[in-house]
Amino acid sequence: MDTTAPQVPTNLRTTSVISTQVSLTWDAAWDNVGVTGYQIFVNDRAVGTVTGRTWTHYGLSWNQTYSYRVAAYDARGNQSAWSSPIWVTTK
C-alpha cells in the first residue's frame, strides 16, 4: 500500500495576466508511483484539479490580488504539501 506523498510542485509562475484572467504553470512533481494530477488553491481555498501542469483562472476582477498554490496527488490519493504561494494582481 502506497502512503508516500508526492514531492511539492515547484516553480509556480504566471504565463499570462490580464484584467479578467491569470494563467499559471509549474514544474512537475515526482512520486514513487507517479503523479496523477494537481490541485489548485486560490486564496488558500481548493478550486479544482488538473492532470497537466497548466491552469487558467477566468472571470477575475480588474486590479485585484490573488494568491495561488498547487499540490500534487497520486492515484492512491496521497497529496503533497502546498507549493510556495505566488501573489498576482490583475491589470
N, C-alpha and C positions, 0 to 999 in steps of 0.2 A: 504494500500500500504506500503510495507516494504522499508524503506530508511535507515535502520541501517546497517552499515558496519560490517563485521566480525572482531573479535579480530585479532591482528597481530600474525602471527605464531612465535613461539619461539624455542629456542634451535637448530637453524640451525647448522648442523655439517656434516663432511665428514664420510663416511663409507669405502671409498677406494680412494686412489690416486696413479695413475701410470703415466707413461710418456705421454700417449695419452688419458686418461680419468679420470674424477672425479665423484664419486658417492656421492649423498647428501641424507640426511633425516632431518626431523624436527618434532616437536611436533604439534599435531593437534590444529587448531584454533577453537574457538567457535563462533557460530552465533545464533541469536534468531530463525531463520527458517532453519538453517543448512548450513554448508559449502558444496559447490558442487565441488570445485576444488581450485587449487593453480596456480598462475602464477609465472614463473621462470624468474629472471633477471640475466644476466651476464654482468658485467661491466656497470651496470645501463641501459641495453637495454633488453626489453622483448624478450625472445627467445622461449617461448612455455608455454603450460599449461598441468597439470596432474590432475587426480582425486584422486590419492593416495598421500602418504607423502614421496615418494622417487623419485629421478630423477638422471639420469646419463648423463653427458656431454661427448660426444665422439668426436674424431678427433682433439684432442688438440695437441699443440706443447710441446716438452720437455723443462723443465726448464723455463716455463712461469708462471706468476702470474695472476690469475683471481679473480674477485670479484663476489660473489654470494649473492642474496637476494631472498626472496619469499614473496608473498602476497596472502591472501585468498580471495575468492569471493563466493557469494551465487547465488541462482537461479535467483534473480532479477537483477544481475549484479553489486551489491554493492561490492566494493573491499576495503580490509583493506589497511592500510599503509604498506610500505615495512618492512620486518624484519630487524634486525640489520645485517650488512654485515659480511661475513667471506671472508678472502683472502686465496687462496690456490695456492701453487706453485707445478706444476707437477714435478715429479722426475724420 
